[in-house]
Amino acid sequence: MPGGYRQNTRGEELTRIACPVDAPKSGMKVEGYQAPRQVIEDVERIVELAGVEVGGIEYVIDDRTGRQLYYDVNALSNFVADPVRVVGFNPYARLADFLIAEAQRHEASRGERVAASGGPR
């Protein structure tokens, strides 16, 4: 893990575990970031193979080797406290929209199956 993650914006070592949600309290700077295309493609492959439809994957770059390391597949944990201001969108609203659309798709599919079978049994 890069040393900067364990330091505040003044370069001082943090005395407790760093968490992006606590960034303002600990002096850490949190800002939007567009991952390189290769990282996006890697993550898309990971979620497709794992069957993940909603979530996030964190990654770090090993300073010693330059290698990208993917870890912590999760559903929006560690997200910033003010995402609209920081990254320009509300991930929780996007998640809700996705879940509603999936539920509607499921219900429509269920209705089609019931109609095709001649009604509920």
Sequence and secondary structure as in RCSB ss.txt:
>XXXX:A:sequence
MPGGYRQNTRGEELTRIACPVDAPKSGMKVEGYQAPRQVIEDVERIVELAGVEVGGIEYVIDDRTGRQLYYDVNA
LSNFVADPVRVVGFNPYARLADFLIAEAQRHEASRGERVAASGGPR
>XXXX:A:secstr
  GGGGB TTS B SS   GGGHHHHT         HHHHHHHHHHHHHHT  S EEEEEE TTT  EEEEEEES
STT  SSHHHHHSS HHHHHHHHHHHHHHHHHHHHHHHHHHTTS  
